Amino acid sequence: MSSSINKQKILDSIPQKGFFGNPKGLFTLFFTEFWERFSYYGMKAILVYYMYYEVSKGGLGLDEKTSLAIVSIYGSLVYMSGIIGGWLADRIFGTQKAVFYGGILIMLGHIALAIPGSISMFFVSMILIVIGTGLLKPNVSSIVGDLYAEDDNRRDSGFSIFYMGINTGAFIAPLIVGTVGMKYNFHLGFGIAAVGMFIGLIVFMATKKKNLGLAGITPVNPLAPNEKKSVYTKIGLAILIIAIICAIAISNGLLTLNSFIGLVGILGILIPTMYFIVMYRSPKTTAVERSRLLAYIPLFIAAVMFWAIQEQGSTILANYADKRTQLEFAGFHISPAWFQSLNPLFIITLAPLFAWLWVKLGKRQPTIPQKFSIGLFFAGLSFLVILVPSYFGGAGSLVSPLWLVLSYFLVVIGELCLSPVGMSATTKLAPSAFSAQMMSLWFLANAAAQALNAQIVRFYSADTEMVYFGAIGITSLILGFILLAISPKIQGFMKGLR
């Protein structure tokens, strides 16, 4: 049976109307992802505070710099795990089961966080959430694509609605989980995050059969019967060998938290480098595609620089909101966790404006490399504006929360110039034989950025604040100018793509 017939069978099994003019399955995926993002960003809004707050305040009492590094490592591993989740769905159990299994693991991870006062349970929860998110996040997006035929002009609309679900969940979560976690009890906040994922699972299981039909039921590239035993044996041996190595390394003091942070930092650079080499050297990659891969390298580096700044919104800026910001404002108290809602709020508000702008400009709009350079400029500015209140008020003063609002606003402008453009560029520049792997590579830019952050956030303190924000902000501006200068050269390597 050909893949086109399989695709047509899938489409015939899905109700094609029912959710804002889109296939009814979009309802299922919208609310599944809404609640998954609610649970994820709710947890992340209070995670760093839970780690470094004193035990008497309900936290774990970990070192502040170590806590910031762990949150970065956690974020890096979440994006790395998507590679494994995508492979398991494609080769073994299909995307629907991947989403379900992922949601179960995420919920169990939040439940583990809801158990008071145990560092062991904290690390168990991190493992569960990393694996669960790796299973759910890439595959729920994949099913959205399965709802539409290749020539269905509703596809972009469907993804836009789905994207709004992501950001709406991310916006609401810090306001609810952040308030409960910071004002009452961290574990109660994590418990609410678990309930959020549970609701998402109920929505998914209750509506998937009727709304999703055959979409994601079977793997797209399943293991052949004669391959299964060999592959399962190799996976089992790999897990056993890794477990033995880790046990030996831990017992001999070789695998410590600091060495693990360093290891993830190396993997964050090594894995995407290997991806590039494999795709570039593959006989399936044509000469034109190799040229486009070379054009992608500076864009990837720029994306790593951008995400390194953007992702510090949940680490360094979260710490800044807690320690350096005046939280009594206009007659009421602001929870430091609420600042995590600014990014999705600005995206929801500004994304339609940017979509209109690019259409309005048409052929006059900046090229892909130029848009990336604009993204780096705004990311750099988002850190440099933090220097203004620090310079005039001194290192020990509390600053107006409006400075943080401005910082988040500027980085979102940069994000809207780089993130959706980067995803589009990835699909355009991908070798035809590696289209799926190329999208994994795009997400690895974020993994590499957060692996890098795990190394550099430890240099942040009240004494180094000016140097820290200044050095990173200026580095981003310099990279932006370099990218702008070489953008015509990059455009040439794209071989006609704009």
N, C-alpha and C positions, 0 to 999 in steps of 0.2 A: 504493500500500500504506500503510495507516495506521500511525501510530507505535505503537499498542497491539499490532498484529500483529507489527511489528518487535520489540517488547519481548518478546512471547511466544515468538517464534522464538529470540531470544537465550537466554531462560530454558530453553527446551527443549533447547538445545545444551550446557547446563552440567550436569555431574553434581551432583545436588542433595544428596548425602550424601558424607561422606568426611573432614571435618576438624572434629572436636569437634561433630558434629551439624549443621555448616554446609555450604554448597556446597563442592565440592572445590577450586574456584578460589581460595578463601580461603587454601589452603595455598601456592599460587603467589605470591599477593600479599603474604602474611604474610612469607615468607622473602625475597622481592625487597626489600620495604621494610626488613626487619630488616638486611639487608646494606648497603642504601643508607644507612641511618641510622648503621650501624657505620662506614662509610667517612667520612660527613660529620662526625659527632661525634668520631671518632678524629682526623681532620685538624684540626678546630677546637680540640681539646684542647691541641695543641702549636703551633698556627699563630702565636699572638702571641709565644710564646717564640722560635720560629724567626726571627721578624722582628727582634726587638730584641736577641737574644743576639749577642755579638761574633763576628766571623768565626772567631776562634781557637777558639770553642766550637761551631762548626758553624752559626752563624746568619748572617743577612744584615747585621747590624750597623746596622740603621736606628734612627732616633731613637725613643725609647720612646713619646712622646706621639703621634707620627705613626703608629706601629705600632698603637696602640690605636684611633686614628681610622679607619685602613684596615680593620681587622677589623669595625668597626661599619658602615662603608660597604659592605663585602662582604656582611654580613648583610642590610642594607637592599635591596641589588640582587637578592639571592636571592629575597626575597619579592616584589619588583616584577616580576621576570621570570616569575613564575607567571601573570600576566595574559597575557603573550605565549604561554606554553606552553599555556594553556587554549584560547586562540583558535586556535592552529595545530592542536590536536587536534580541536576542534569543527568547523573549517571545511576542513581540508586532508587530514590523514592518519590521524585516529582516535587513540584513547587508547593502544591497544597499541603502535603504532609510536612514539608520543610517549615512552612509558616506555622502549622499547628504545633509541631515539636519545639520550634523556636519559642513560641509564646508560652508553652508550658515551662521551659527552662528559665525564661525571663521572670515569670511569675514566682517560681521557686527561688530565684535569686533575690527578688525583693522580699520574699518571706524570710529568707536567711538574714537579710539586713534588718528586718523587723525584730529579730531576736536580740534582746539587750546585751550589751557589754562584752562581746566575744570577738577578739581579733581573728580567731580561726574561722568563725562564721562569716566574718567580713570577707576574707579571701575566698572562701567557698562561694559566696554570693557573686564575687567578681568573675570567677570562672564560669558559673552558670549563666550570668548575664552576657558575658563575652561570646560564649558559644551560641546562646539563644538568639542574640541579636544578629550574629553571623548567619544563622539559618533563616531568620524571619526577614530582615531588612532588605537584602537584595532580591529575595524571591517574591515578596509581596508586590514589588515594583514590576517584576517580570510578568506576573499574572495580569497586571493592568494592561501591558502590551498585548497579551493573548486575547483580550476582549475585542480587539479591533482587527479588521482586515488591513493589509498593507496600504491600500488606497482609501481607507476610511478617513474622511476629512474631520471626523470628530476626535481623532487621536490626541491632537494637541490640546483640545478643550478638556478631554478626559484627564490627561496628565496635569493640567493646570488645576482642575478641581481636586485631584488627588494631592497635589502639592499644597493646596490650601488646607486640606485635612491635616497634613503633617505639621504645618506651622500653627494652625489653630490649637492643636493638642499641645504643642511646645509653648505656646503663649499662655494658656490657662494653667498648665502644670505648676510653674513656680509660684503662682499666686495662691494656689490651694495647698499643694504639698509644702511649699516654702513657708507659708504662714503657720501651718500646723507643726511642721518640723522645728522651726526656729522658736516659735512662741510657746509650744506645749511640750513636744517630745519628738526627738529624731525618729525613733522607732515607729511611732504612730504615723509619721509622715511617710516612711518607707512602706508601712502597711497599706496606706492609701494608694501608693504607686502599684503595689501588688493587686489591689482591688481593681485598679484601672486596667491592668493587663488581663485580669480575669474577665472583666466586662468585654474586652476586645475579643477574647477567645469565645465567649458565649455568642457574640454577634457573628463571628466567623463560622462556628459550627452550626448555628441555627439557620443560617441563610446560604451557606456555600453550595449545597446540593441544588437548591432552586435557582440561585442567581449566577453561579459560576459554571454550572454544567460540567463539561469535560476539561475545562481550562486548568492546567496544572495537575491533572490526575496522574499522568504517567510521565516518567523522565523523557526528555527530548533525545537523549543520546545514551540509552540504557546499556549497562554492561551485558555482554553476551553471556549466555549460560556457562560457557567454558571459561569465561574470564572471572566470574564471581569468586570462586574458591581462591584463586591466586591473589586477587585484589584484596579480599577480606583477610587473607593470611598476612599479606604485606602490611595492611593497616594495623592489624593486631600486633605484629612483631615490632612495628615502628613505635606504637604506643608503649609496649613493654620495654623496649630499649630506652626510650626517652625517660620513662618512669625510673628505671634502674640508674641511669646516668644522673638524674636529678637527686635520687636518694643518696647516691654515693657522694655527689658534689655537696649536698646540704650537710651530710654527716661529717664531711671533712672541712667544712667552712669555706668551700670554694664558691658555692651558690648562695650568695647573700642578697638582700634587697638591692643594695647598690650595684652588685655585679649583674643582677637580673635587669635592672634599669639600663645598664650599659649594653647588655646583650640585645634588648629590644631596640635600642638606638641603632645598633649595627644592622639588625634585621630590617629596620625601617628604610635603610639605604640600600642594603644588599638585594632584597626581594624585587623592588622595582627595577634595579639595574639588571638583574638576571632576566626579567621580563623583556626589557628592551633588547638585550643581546639575543635571546632566543628568537624573538620576532624578526629582528634585523637579519639574522643569519639563516633563517628558514628558507628552504628552496621554494616554499609556497608564496613568499613575499616577492613581488615584482620590483623592478628598478624604481618605478614611480613611487611605489609604496615605501620603499626604503628612504627615498628622499623626504617623503612626508613624515616618516618616523623621526628623521633628523630634525625636521621643523618642530616636532612635538617636544623634543628634549628641553629647549629653553622655556617653553610654556609650562612643562611639568615642574621645572625648577622654580618658576615664578609662582605656581600654585602652592608649592611647598612653603615658600616664604609667606604667601598670603595666609594660608591656613595656620601657620605657626603663630601669627598675630591673632587671627580671628578666634582660634580655639583657646586662647588665654583669657577669653571672656569668662570661662567657668573655672579658672584657676587664679591667675594673678589679679585680674580685675575683680573677681569674687572676693579675694582677700582684701583688695583695696577698698571695696564697698564695705567690708566688715570693720576694717581697722582705720581707714583714713577718710571716711566720708561722714558728713553730718547727716545723721539719719532722722533727726527731728526737723521736719520741713513743713512749712505752711500749716503748723498746728497739729500735725499728726506724725506718728512714728512709721518710718519706712523699714521694712524687713530687707536686709541685704540680699536675700534670695530673690526678691522681686526684680532686681536688675536683669536677671536671666530671661525675663519675659520681653525685654526690649528688642532683642534681635528678631524673633519671629514677628513681633508687632510691626516693626519697621519693614520687614519683608512683605507682610500681608498688605501694608499700606502702599509701598513703593513699587512692588513688582509689576502691577498693571501699568504704572506710569512708564517704566523702563521698556516694557513690551511695546507700548504705543510709540515711544521715542524711536526705537530701532526701526519700526515699520515706517514711521514718518520720514526718517532720514533716508531710508532705502539704500541706494548705492553710495550715498554720501556719508554713511555711518562709518565709524572707525573700523579698521581691520581687526582680525582676531588678536594679533600681537599687541596692537595699540590699545584694545580694550583691556587686555591683561595688564599692560603698563599703567593704565588709569586705575585699575583695581589695586595695584601695588602702591600708587601714590596715596590713595585714600586710606589704605591700611596703615601706611607709615604715619600719615597725619593723625590717625586715631590714637596712636601712642604718643605723638609729639604734643597733642593738646593737653595731655595729662601733666606735662612739665610746667604748664603755665601756673596753675594754682600752687604747685609744689615750690616753684621758684619765688613767687611773691609771698606765699604764706609760710614757707619754711617746712622742713621735713616732719615736724611734730604736729602741725595744725590739721584740723578737720576741714575738708573742702566741701563746697556745695555739690549736692548730687547731680546738678545740671551738667557738671563737667563729665561725669560718667555717661550721662544720657547722650551728650555730644559725641563722646568717643564711640559708643555703640552705634550711633547714627552714621558716623563717617565710615566705619568698617562695613556696615550694611550696604552703603552706596558702592563701596569697592566690591563687595560680594556679588551684587547684582550685575556688575560689569564683568566679573570673572567666572562665577560658579555656573550659571546656566550656559554662558558662552563656552566655558570649558567642556561641559558635557556634550554640547553640540559639536565642538571642534573634535572631540574624541571620536565621535561616530563618523565624522567626515574623513579624518586622517588615518583611521584604523585600516590595516591590511584586511582584505576580505576574509582571509582564513583565520583572523584573530579578532573578529569584531567584539565578541563577548569578553575575551581576555583584556582587550584594550579598555573597556569600561571598568574592569577590575583595577587596571593600572591607574585610571583616573582617581578612584577612591583610595588607592595606595598613596597618592600625594598627601592626603589628609593623615594617613597612618604615619608616613615619614615625618610630617610636620609635628605631630604630637610626640613621636619618638624623639625628635630633636628638642621639643619643649621640655621633655623629662630631664634632659641634660642641662638646659639653661635656666629653668625656673629656680633651680637651687641657688643661683647667684642673686636672686632678688631678696632685698631686705629694705627696711626703712632707710638705712644708710646708703644703699646703692641705688635707690629708687630713680634718681635723676639720670644716672649713667645707664641704668637698665632700659628705661623707656626711651631715652635719647638714642642709645646705640642701635636698638632694634628698629626704631622708627626711621632713623637715617639710613640704615642698611636697606630697608624696604624702598625708600626713595631712590637710592643709588641704583638698585636693581631695576626699578621702574624706568629710570632714565636710560640705562644700558639697553633694556628691552625695547624701548622706544627707538633708540638709535639704530638697532639692528633689525627692526621690524620689516623693512623692505627686503632684507636678505632672507629672513624667515619666510616671508611671503613668497619669495622665489622658490624656496624648497617645497612649498605646498603644491607646486605644479598645477596652478590654475584655480585652486580652491580659495574662496574668500569667506 
